[in-house]
Each structure stands twice: as C-alpha cells, then as structure tokens.
Amino acid sequence: MKDNQGNKLPTISQAIEFRIEQYGHARTQAAKKIGITTLKLSQIIRGHKAVSRNLMWKLYRYGIPPVVLIQPQRKSRSYFRSGVQIEDLEGGSLGVPSSSLG
C-alpha cells in the first residue's frame, strides 16, 4: 500500500521494529509499554498474530501511525494451529491430495 505521495508504507512489523529501535527499547520494554506480553509482540512482528482493534489503539499510543495500522494485513497463520496454510494443502505440495480436503 502507498501513501498519498506515492511512497510505499511500511508493514506493521516494520513500523513496530522502527519505533522500538528509535526509542532505544528492548522488546521486553516495548511490550510492557504497549501493554502486551513479549510473546505476543514477537508473534505480531513475525506475522503469526493478527492485530486486533484494541491492539491498534495500543500501538497508536506507542507511536505507530494510523495509516500503517489500517492498511490491509496479510492473513495471520495463527488461525491454522499446525502452521500449514490452505494454499499449501490445496496445491497438494504437502502430499495431501486436494480431493481429500472435503
């Protein structure tokens, strides 16, 4: 996604990492300031956890711009407990025939 000047916006993960570095925080300090656990912060940065509306407010208060927070996110892999994405299964690339998916 791009802003109104045509510049590519950073992902939420990139914006969080930038703020953490800019503020000179460790991830544990940043998580505490944001109001979440270190584990959840790491999951968000890695893209394994989606950002809820409540968390968007917390990240906004931490200094993440709203335009970054409201851009479409890629689908979180946390929905699939095994970490296997539907695209992997449908393509049969994991040895699972597409017909067995129901």
Secondary structure, DSSP 4 states (H G I P E B T S, - for coil): -B-TTSPBPPPHHHHHHHHHHHHT--HHHHHHHHTS-HHHHHHHHHT-SPPPHHHHHHHHHHT--HHHHTSPPPPPGGGSTTS--HHHHHTTTTS--GGGG-
